[in-house]
Amino acid sequence: MSIWKRLLRLIGLHPDSDPRTYQISESMHTTLATLAQHEGRPEHELVHDLLAAGLTQYYSTDELLPKWESLSPREKDVVALVCLGYTSRQIAARLSISPETVKTRIKNALIKFNLHSRTELRLLLKDWNFSAWDPRCFPD
């Protein structure tokens, strides 16, 4: 089954004969109508945003999670702190490692995610919650 069909099935959409027209269950329609009314937007606009969010979630789960799991525990620590906006020196001080070690961990993570920069890494993981790593939330 294609990714598209799996996503549509997960959110309760069922394809009609026209590949671009879908029927949704009554409960899904009620939920959609309620959300559209709450946001003051037409249902058709909301459907596009919900599908985009669903695709992002699907990609995040199916594509990014295995890459995240391939990181070593220390690489995860460094990536989380990078995504929280910390510099290499700040990360080094927080983790009691050298700035060069931080740079090496970042380089390894970028290779595993097939990225070229810290900025790309932050953008890719911008919707992830790294608050468990945030020293501002859990001071020493």
Secondary structure, DSSP 8 states (H G I E B T S, - for coil): --HHHHHHHHTTEEE-SSTT-EEE-HHHHHHHHHHHHHHT--HHHHHHHHHHHHHHHHHIIIIIHHHHHTS-HHHHHHHHHHHTT--HHHHHHHHTS-HHHHHHHHHHHHHHHT-S-HHHHHHHTTTS--GGG-TTTS--
